Amino acid sequence: MSGALTQEIIAIKRDGGVIPDDDIKSFITAVADGSMPDYQAAAMLMAIYIRGLSDHELAVWTTSMLRSGDVIERGVFGRPAVDKHSTGGVGDKVSLPLGPAAAACGLAVPMISGRGLGHTGGTLDKLEAIPGFQVELASDQFVEQVRTVGIAIVGQTPRLVPADRILYALRDTTGTVASIPLIASSIMSKKLAEGIDALVLDLKVGEAAFMRTPEAGRELAAAMQAIGNENGTPVTVCLTRMDAPIGNLVGNATEIAETIDVLKGGGPDDTKELVVELGAEMLLASSIASDPDDARAKISTSLSDGSALEVFRQMVAAQGGDASVVDDPWSVMKKASNRIDVKAPRAGVVAEIDATGIGIGALELGGGRRQKTDVLDHSVGVEMHHGVGDTVAEGDVLATLLAADQGVDQAAKRVASAFIIEDAARPDTPTSRIIEIIRP
């Protein structure tokens, strides 16, 4: 692509115009093959951030990104293929029990996941707490494992949507992350490259989520569903609350342990609710279940009868991990050397728990990244002893830091300030994580 043509199409979008299809395709091709200078790609991202993309531009942009590298064609898995994607959250280990549960019900679950940055954890980081677990598979290995086990959870390969990998890094450094068309195209290009028949999106909404309000969540949902429609891939969107952390454990190894608890039929109520409800939507999207009640029953049975746990065991073994983690997690994974209690400063009711504060607490301990090159301590994290609505006495233990030698004082302050204790329970405290389900 010539510099003049690049400048012209940047100017079209800068001025609020519509970029011709062929120019979008040429732009994405130049990004993927490395011939596009970063400064011009960044200028285009800023123009899109300010001006947006029309529905048609967004569809062409996403399809061009999708076709910038390897694509797994539909039908290769031998059974219906449905993935679930989350927009990220503190304590969000839901994919880890959900994927095996859906696979145990007959789905193929080809899941390409990411790493954590900042206060939100990454699915790949959690899995790497299991000794030996490999998150990098070649495309043919990925396909074969999904065929035989029913699920594989891996990272993005260099040849899968390379344009997205380049643009994502630029968005992170140019202040253009918060763009609905860029978010939607990034997620959907990777998901459509998996060869899926349908997608279930767990779109987090709340103070600790990227989308703060249900209205903003619905706007992103509409963009994702429009892209799915253009590509013949139905997208179900579940708006879910992300104010307090999900589950009782935040970290990496800790969340693997809680995952195994859920796979054995236990675990925190909110985590189980998300697994069952999101899993039910996956089964409905594939027509494996006839109605929502049937779908919930199938997912619940896979958790209670051990079939989901067995799929998880097979996945860990297939990807080089120590599969005995399912029998005794802490005999396999590294355990934090110190436990430091965070106590209630007063009596009352836990009115709010700031998930961002808890996530930053885990980050201070070494369980997260401030920048992509940071090395994690998989053993550290935060164990929650009380949730929203609980009555506590002065001195009760609210949470325990699972720590090594890093950042204990800062983490203790962050976690303590995350708990808001009031005299009485708030009358509008929600009892469910689910806000709304938007089916195609």
N, C-alpha and C positions, 0 to 999 in steps of 0.2 A: 504493500500500500504506500503510495507516495505521501510525502509530508504535506503537500498542498491539499490532497483529498482528505487526509486526516483532519487538517485544520478546518476544512469546509464542513465536515459532518459534525465536528465539535461545535462549530458556530451555529449550525442548524438547531442543535439541541439547546445550546446556550440561550438562543433567542426564542425558545418555546416551540420550535417546529417539529415535524415528524421526520425521522430518519428513514430513507428508503431501505427496503429489505436487503438489497444486495450490499449496501454500504454497511449495514449492521453485520452481515455475514463476513464481509471483508475485514471489518474492524476486529471481530472476535478471532478470526483466523490469524491476524497479525499479532494479537496478544498471545495466542497459544504457541505460535512458532518463534516467538522472541523478537520479531522484527519491529514491534511497536515499542517506542521509547516509553519508559515509565511516566515521564512528565505529561505525555499526551494521553496515555490511558488514565492518569489521575485527573486530568482536565475533563475528560469525558465523564468520569464518575461524579465529579463535582457538578457538572451540568445536569446529569440525571438526578442527583440528590436535590437540586434546586427545582428543576422543571418536571421531573417524573418521566414516565413512559406511558404511552397509550396502551390499551389492552393488546392491540395487534403488535406494537413494537415490543412489548414484554414477551409475547409468545415467540416472536422471531429471535429476540435476544436469547431467551432461554434455550430454544432449540439449537441455536448456533453454538452456545456453550456446551450443550449436551453432546453435539456432534464434533466437538473439538478434539476428542480422544476416543478411547475404546468405549464401546457400548455393548452391554449384554442384552441380547435380543430376547423378547418374550417367548415363553414356552419351553425354555431350555431346562427348567427345573423338574418337569414332569408332574407338577401339581400347582394349584393356584399360588401365586406369589404376592404377598402383601407385606409392606414394611410399615414401621411406625417411627415417626421422628418427633423429637421434643425440641422446643426452642430453648431449653436449658433452665436449670434451677438448682437450688441448694438441697442436697440430699436426694437428688433425682437419679435413683438407681433403677427406675421402673423398667427400662428396656431389658435389663439383665434377667429378671424372672419372666417378663412378658413374652419376649421372643421365644424362649423354650416352651412356654405354655401354649402359645399359638402353634408352634411347630408340632407339639404333641397332639394337637387337634387336627392335624393334617395339612397345615399350611407350609409353604416354603417361605422362609424369612431371610432374605438376603439383606443384611443390615450393614451399611457403611456409616461409621460413626466418627466422632471427633474427640479431640483432647480439650481439657479445661484450660481456661485462661481467666485470671482474675478470681472472683469469688464463686464462680460456678464450676463444678467438677465435670470431668470428661469421662465418657463410658470407657474409652480405651485405657485411660489411666487407672481406672478401677480394675479392669481385667488384668493389667500388668502387675497388680499386686499379687496375683497367683504366679508362683515361680514357674518360669518356662513358657508362659503364655505368649504366643506370637500373634500380633495384630496385623502383620503384613503378609498377605497371600497374593500370589499371581492370580490373574482373572480365571484361568482354567482350574486352579486349585479351589478358588472361591466357589465357582459353579459346582464342582464335583462335591465339595463338602455340603453345600445346601441340598444337593440331590440326595446324598446318603444320610446325613444327620438331620436335615430339615432346617438348619440355621447355621450361619457364620456371621460373626461380628468382627469387622476388620476396619482398617483405616483406608483413606483415599490413596489409591496407587498413583504413581507419576503419570500414567497414561489415562486415568479416569478424569474426565473434565479438567484438563490442564488449564484451560482459560480461567476457570473458577478459582483454582489454587492461586494463580497470579493476581487476579483482581481482588480476591479476598484479602491477601496480604496488603495490597495497596489501600483498600478500604480501611483497614485497621490503622494505617499510618497517616491517612489524609482526612480524617473526620467525616467519612461518608458511610459509616456503618449503618446509621439510623435512616435508611431509605427503604421503604416498603418494596418497590420493584427490585432493588438490588438484593434485599433479603430473600424475597420470593424466588428470584431466578437462581440464586446461589443454592438454596435448598433443593428446589425442584430439578435443577439440572443434574445434581448428583443422584437424586432419588430415581429419576427417570432412566438414568444410565444403568440402574441395577436390574433392569428387565422385569420390573414389577407390574402386576395387573391393577393394583390399587394401593393407595397410601392412606394411613391414618396419622393425622397431625395432632400432637399434644401441644396446644398453643397456650403458653403460660401467660397469665394476666395478674398484675398486682405490683406491690411496691418493690419486690425483688425480681421482677420480670422486666424484659425489654419493653413489652407492651404493658403500659401501666393500667389501662382501662379496657373494659370489654369492648367499647366502641373502636379503639385502636386495634384490638385483637380481631374484630370482625372485618376491618379493612384489610388486614394482612390475609385473613382467611379467604376473602373474596378474590384477592390476587392469586393465591395458591390454587384455588379451585378453578379459576379461569385458565391458568396454565395447564392444569390437569385435563380440563375439558378439551383444550386445543390438541392435546396429545393422546386423547382417548384413555386417560387414566383417572378414574374417579378419586376424589380426595374428600375424606371425611375429616372435619375439624372439631376437636374437643377443646373448648375453652376451659382451662382449669386454673384454680387459685394458686398463686405463688407469692404468699406473704410470709407465712411461717415455713420452716424447713420441712421437707417431706420425710416422714419416718422419724426414727429415734437416733440414727447414726449418720454422721457427716464425715466424709473422708474418702479413702480409697479402699484399703483392706477392710475397714469397718463396714463399708457399704456392700462389699462382697459377702461378709458374714451375715448382714441383714437380708441380702438377696437369697442366700441359702435357707434362711429361716422362713422366708415367704414361700420358697419352692417346696418346703416341707409342710406347708399348710398353716404356718404361723405368721409372725410378722406384725407390724403396726397396722391399725385399721385403715389409715389413709393410703398407705402404700398398697395394701391389698385391694382397696376400692379402685385405685387407678389401674392396677394390673387387670382386674376383672372387667372394668368398663371399657378400657381401651382395647383389651383383647377381644371382647365381645364385638366391638366395632370392626375389628380385623376379620373376624369370622363372618359377620354380616356382609362385609364388602366382597367376600369371596364366595358367598352363597353356601358356605359349609354349614351355617346355622340358618334356621328358618325364620326366627324372630329374636328380638333382644333377650327374652327370658331363656330361650334355648341356648343362645350364644353365651350368656353369663354362666349357665349351668355347665356347659362344656369346659369353659376355662377353669371354673372352680373345681370341677372334677379332676382336671389335669394336675392341679396343685395338691388335691387331697389324696389322690391315688398313687402319687410318686412318678407319674409318667413325665411331667415337666422337669422334675429333678433329674431323671435319667437322661433326657435330652441335653440338659445343661452339662451333665457329666461327660457325655459323648462329645459335646462341643469343646469342652476344655481339653480333653484328651486329643482330639483331632487337631487342635491348634497348639499342641506341644506343652500344655500346662499339666500340673500335677493334679490329676482328677480326684485324688483323695481329699482335696479341699472340701468336697461335698459331704464327707463323713465327719471331719473335724477341722474346721477352717483354721483354727489357731495352732494346730500342729503343723501346718503347712506355711501359713503366711507370717511375716514378721509382725510382732506385737510391740506397741509403744512401751517404752521403759518406765514412763512416769504417768501417774494419775493425779490430777490437780482438780479439786472440787471448786465450783463456783456456787456461792450460797446466796440465798435470798436476803436482801438488806432489810426487808420488812414483811409483815404478814399481809395477806390479801389474796387477790385472784390474778392469775396470769392473764392479762387482757390482750397482750400482743407479744409475738416473738418476731423480731426483725431478722428474716432469713439472710439478708445481706450481711448483717453484723456477725451472724454465726459463720457464714461462709468466709468472711474476712478473718475471723478467729482461726479457722482451719488453715487459711493461707499463711497467717503469721507463724503458725507452728511448722510450716514447711510442706503442707499438704496440697498446696496450689501453686500456680505460677503468676508472677507479675509480668514476665516476658517469656516468650516461647522457648528460650534456651534454658530456663531454670530446671534444675533436677529436683524431682519430688522425693519426699520421704513418704512412702506408701503406708507406713504404720500409724501415722498420727491422724488426729481428727477430734471430733467433739461428740460426746454421748449425751443425749438429752434425757433428762429424768422427768420433766414436766412439760405439758403442752398447754395450748391456749384453753382457758376455761378451768384449769386446775386451781384448787385452793392450796395455798402454801403458808407455812409459818415462818417467822423470822429465823434464819439460819438453816432452813431446809436446802438441800443440795438441788440446784436447778439444772446443772449440767456438769460434766466432768471432762476436762481437757485430757486427751490421750496424747502425751507429748514426749519429745526427746529433749534436746537441750536448746532449742531455738524458739525465740519469740514468746515465751510463756507469759511474761508480764503483759505484753501488748495484747495477746490473745485473751487473757483473763479479763482485761478491761473491755474488749470488744464484746465478748460473750455476755458479761454481766450487764452491759448497757443494752443488749439486744432484748432482754426480758423487761417488759413493761408490766408492773404490778399495780393494780388499782384496788379500791375498796370493795367493788362488786363486779360481777361479770357484765360484760356489755350485752345488751338485749339482742343485738343483731349479729352475734357471733355465728358464722356459718357452720353447718354440721357436715358438709360435703365439700370435696375438692372440685367437683364438677359444677361449672357455671352453665354451660350450654353445649349441646351437640348439634353441629351443623352438617347434615348429610348432603351429598350431592344430589 
